[in-house]
Amino acid sequence: MGRRPEADAEEPVLILVDSSVWIDYVNARRGQAGDELDRLIQEGAPLVLTGLVVTEVLQGLRRDHLSVARGLALWPLIEPEGFALYVGAAGLYRAARQRGITLSTVDVVLAALAIEHDADLFTTDSDFEGLRFAGLKLWPFREGAE
C-alpha cells in the first residue's frame, strides 16, 4: 500500500510522481502507469510533486488545463531546499555523463530532489534507471509488467 516492497511496514515511502505518469493519468486512453497512479491515489499513498512536474504536465495540455491544475494542486509540493541541490544536480549530470547517460537539466534536478527527500521517483522514463548509482530509488513499476 504505497510502500516499496523491501521497506519497513511501519515506514511510508514518499513517492515523487514524474510528469510522464501524471500525463498518462490524465490521458483519455490511460495506460498502465496511469492505472498504477490511480491505485496509489485510492490507497492514500504519500504522493508528492514538484513545480517542475506541474509545469511539464500543464505545458503539454491543449485543453482542460485549469481542471488538471486544480487536481494537481491537491498534492503536496516538495521543492529544492537551497543552492546545494542545484550543485548536486550538476554533479549528478556530470557523473551520469561519464557513464554514457545524457539527461536533461529538468531530469537531473528532479532526480536530485528525489534523492534529497529520500523519495521514490515514479516515472515511465527509463533514462532514470541509470541513476541508481547515485542513490536514486525508483518506484517499482515497469510498463508491460503484470
C-alpha positions in Angstrom: 0.0 0.0 0.0 2.1 2.8 -1.2 5.3 1.2 0.1 8.4 -0.1 -1.5 8.3 -3.9 -1.1 11.5 -4.1 0.9 10.6 -1.1 3.1 9.7 -1.5 6.7 5.9 -1.9 7.1 5.8 1.0 9.6 7.6 3.5 7.3 5.6 5.1 4.4 7.7 5.8 1.3 7.3 9.2 -0.1 6.6 8.9 -3.9 7.6 11.8 -6.2 5.4 11.3 -9.3 7.0 12.4 -12.6 5.2 14.2 -15.3 5.3 11.1 -17.5 3.0 9.4 -15.1 0.6 12.3 -14.5 0.3 12.8 -18.2 -0.7 9.1 -18.6 -3.1 9.5 -15.7 -5.0 12.4 -17.3 -4.9 10.9 -20.8 -8.2 9.8 -22.2 -6.6 6.4 -23.0 -4.9 5.8 -19.7 -2.1 3.3 -19.7 -0.5 1.1 -17.0 1.3 4.0 -15.3 -2.0 6.0 -15.0 -3.7 2.9 -13.6 -0.9 2.4 -11.0 -1.2 6.1 -10.1 -4.9 5.7 -9.7 -4.4 2.7 -7.4 -1.9 4.7 -5.3 -4.3 7.6 -5.0 -7.1 5.2 -4.0 -4.9 3.7 -1.3 -3.9 7.1 0.1 -0.2 6.7 -0.7 2.1 9.6 0.2 2.3 11.1 -3.2 4.1 14.4 -3.9 5.1 16.5 -6.9 7.3 19.5 -7.6 6.8 22.7 -9.5 8.9 21.4 -12.4 6.4 18.5 -12.8 3.4 20.8 -12.6 4.9 22.9 -15.4 5.7 19.9 -17.6 2.3 18.5 -17.3 0.4 21.7 -17.9 2.5 23.0 -20.8 1.6 19.9 -22.9 -2.2 20.2 -22.4 -4.2 21.7 -25.2 -7.5 21.8 -23.2 -8.8 21.4 -19.7 -5.5 22.7 -18.2 -7.3 24.5 -15.4 -9.1 21.4 -14.3 -5.8 19.4 -14.3 -4.1 22.3 -12.5 -6.8 22.2 -9.7 -6.3 18.4 -9.4 -2.5 18.7 -9.2 -2.9 21.4 -6.5 -4.3 18.8 -4.2 -0.9 17.2 -3.7 1.9 18.5 -1.6 4.9 20.0 -3.3 8.5 19.3 -2.4 11.0 21.8 -3.6 14.7 22.2 -3.5 15.9 23.3 -0.1 18.7 25.5 -1.3 21.7 26.1 -3.5 23.3 22.8 -2.7 20.6 20.8 -4.5 21.5 22.6 -7.8 25.2 22.0 -7.3 24.4 18.3 -6.5 22.2 18.1 -9.7 25.1 19.4 -11.8 27.4 16.9 -10.2 24.9 14.2 -10.9 24.7 15.3 -14.5 28.5 15.1 -14.9 28.7 11.7 -13.2 25.9 10.3 -15.4 27.5 11.7 -18.5 30.8 9.9 -17.6 28.7 6.7 -17.6 27.2 7.5 -21.0 23.9 8.7 -19.7 22.7 12.1 -21.0 19.8 13.7 -19.2 18.0 17.0 -19.4 18.5 19.6 -16.7 15.0 19.1 -15.5 15.6 15.4 -15.1 18.7 15.7 -13.1 17.1 18.3 -10.8 14.1 16.0 -10.4 16.4 13.1 -9.5 18.4 15.2 -7.1 15.2 16.3 -5.5 14.0 12.7 -5.0 17.4 11.8 -3.5 17.4 14.9 -1.2 13.9 13.9 0.1 14.6 10.2 0.2 11.6 9.7 -2.1 11.0 7.0 -4.7 10.6 8.5 -8.2 7.6 7.1 -10.0 8.4 7.6 -13.7 8.0 5.8 -17.0 11.2 7.4 -18.3 13.8 4.6 -18.5 16.7 7.2 -18.5 16.3 7.4 -14.7 17.3 3.7 -14.3 20.9 4.7 -14.9 20.9 7.0 -11.9 20.6 4.3 -9.2 24.4 4.6 -8.8 23.7 7.9 -7.1 21.1 6.6 -4.7 18.0 7.3 -6.8 15.2 5.0 -5.8 12.6 4.2 -8.4 9.0 3.2 -7.6 8.8 -0.4 -8.5 6.7 -0.1 -11.6 7.6 -1.4 -15.0 5.3 -0.8 -18.0 4.2 -4.0 -19.5 4.9 -5.9 -16.3 1.9 -7.8 -14.9 
